[in-house]
Amino acid sequence: MGQKKRGTPADILEISDKRFHSNSYRCSMGLANTDRKLCEAVMAMDRAILETASGKKLKLDIIKTIAAGDPCCDTIFTVVE
């Protein structure tokens, strides 16, 4: 499922009420080949925005990140029960 949002090519691998798993192929934050820790900090802000919007606690797993030189960002958001 090739999805495009803000010009960033992405594949949605799983979507449900409890989990969102996607691969993105370009960093919309401009962090390519910078640092994994910087990516984690920026994504923590995204997680907090989604938690506030949804009213639910979320766990974020960053499997791969373009910031660390990986070919894609492989991320999973999971609702914490």
N, C-alpha and C positions, 0 to 999 in steps of 0.2 A: 504494500500500500504506500506508494510514494505520495507524501503529503508535503505541501509547501505553506509555510507561515512566515511572513516577513522576509520572504526570499531565502529562507533557510530550508534546504531539502532535508526531509526526515521520513523515517518509517515508523509507524505505530505498530509495535509488536504485540501489545496486549492492552486492552482497555476494559475496565469493569468498575463497579462501585467501590472496589477495594484496592485496585492496583492500576497504575499507568506505566507502561514500559515502552520506551522509544529509543531510536537511534537517530541522531542528528549528524549531518555530514559537513556542516560549516558552523563555526562558533559565532552566534549572533552578538556575542559580547566582545568580540575582537581579541580573545585570549589565546588564539592558536600559538602553540609552541612557546608558551610562557612558563606556567608552573601549575602543577596539580593543586597545590594548596590555595592558590588564587582562585581557581575554578571552584573548589569546595566552598570558599567564602562567598563567592557570588551566588552559587546555587543554594547556599543556606538562606540567603535573602529571598530567593524565589520560593523556597519551601515555606518560609514564614509568611509570605504573601498568600500562598495557596492555603495555608492553615487558617489564616485570618478570614479569607474569602469563604472557605468551606465550613469553618467552625469545627474542624477535625484535626487531630494530631496526626502528622505524617512522618514516616521514615523515608529518608532519601538514600539510595545506594547509587554511587557513581562507579560503574564497572569499568568504563573506559572514558577518557577525556581527550579531546583535541588539544587542550592546553598542555598535556604531557606528551604530545606527539603521536597519540593514537589516531587511527584513520577516521574514527567517529566518536561521538559522545554517546555512550550507552548508559542510560539512566532509568531508574525504577523508583517511582513514588508509591508507597504502600500506606494505607490507612492503619494506624495503630489502634487496636481495640482496647 
